[in-house]
Amino acid sequence: MNKTKTPEPQTVTLETQNPSATTKRYDDAFKRAAVENWIKSGKRGTQIAAELGVSYPSLKDWKRRYVGDATPVRADLAAENRALRAELIRVREQRDILKKTLGILSEPSKTGISTSKA
């Protein structure tokens, strides 16, 4: 599995009523890498968020911003899976036909006449 290093988040202290409070602000490179990691890994968003130390709602927002719909598209995956299974069946049938044809062509001639030129 190709693991890309996710950029480290940038921590910024915000001047609010409580000066000791720190809020994490993430740069665009980190956000995009986190979303790309989520999409390519196939893991659940909550698992990716926990691994990166960010909240799941934040991760969903980033995905919505950079990719589009924030929910994984299961219907498209199911349709693609069905299409690939159908193609696999067709290709296996073609392979089996070719194997049988090769077997028929490679059998010795029943008439005893050699077709090869020596």
N, C-alpha and C positions, 0 to 999 in steps of 0.2 A: 504494500500500500504506500502510495506516495504521500509523505507527510510534509506539509509546508509549514514553516515556522510562522506563527501568528504574531504580528507586531505587538509589543507591550502597550497596555493602555496608558493614557496620560492622566495623571491625577492633578486636579486643580482645586485650590481652596477658594471658595466663594465667600466674599465679604457679606455676611448676613447678620442677623441679630446674634447668632452664635459664631464667633470667629474661629472656634476650634473645630467646627464641622467641615469635613472635607467631602466633596462630591466628585465622583469619577466622571471625567469627560473623555470620551474615546474619539480618536481621530478617524477620518474616513478610511484610511488604510486598514486599521484594526477592524472597523465595522464590516468592510467589504470582505476581509479575510475570514471573519467569523461567519458571515453568510455563506461564503464559498465553501468553507469547511462543513457547514451544516448540509448544504445541498449535495456535495460530493460524497460525504461519508455515509449518508443514508440513515444516520442516527436520529433519534427523537430530538426535537428542539430543546426540550427540558434538559436532556443529557448534555448537549453541546453547551447550553447556557451554564450549567453547573461546572463543566470542565474549564470554561473560560472565566468564570467568576462574574458573570453578568446575569441580569434578570431575564427570564424568558420573554416577558412582554417587550423588553428593549430589543431582544434578538428578533422577535416577530416584526417590530416596527422597522428595523434595519432591513430586513428581508423585503418588506413591503416597499420600502423606499428604493432599494437598489435592484430588486428583481421583479417585483410585482406582487402578486397574491401571496400572502404570508402563510397560507395553509398548504401543506404538501398536497399535491394533486394525485390522489390515489386512483381516481377514475381513469386518468390518462395512463397510469402505470398498468392498470388491469387490462385496458384495451391493447396496449403495446405487448403485454405478456401473451394475450390471446393470439395476436397477429404473429408473434414470434413462434409460438407453439404450432400454429398452422403451417408456417413456413418450414419448421423443423420436420413435420410429418411429410410434407411434400418433398423435401430434400432427401429424407431417408428413403422414400419410395423410389426416387430417381437413382439413388445409390444402389439400392437392391436390384433394380432393373439393369443397371450397368454391370453389376457383379455377375448376374445371370448371363448376360450377353457375352461377357468376357469368358465365362466358363464354357459356353456353347462354342465360341470361336476357337478356343484353345484346345478343345477335345480333338483327339486324332480322328482322321477321316475313316468312316466305316467301309469305304470302297477299297481301301488299301493304297490309294494313289496319293503320293506325297505332293503337296502343293508347293513345297519349298524348292528352290533351284540350287543345286549343289555344284 
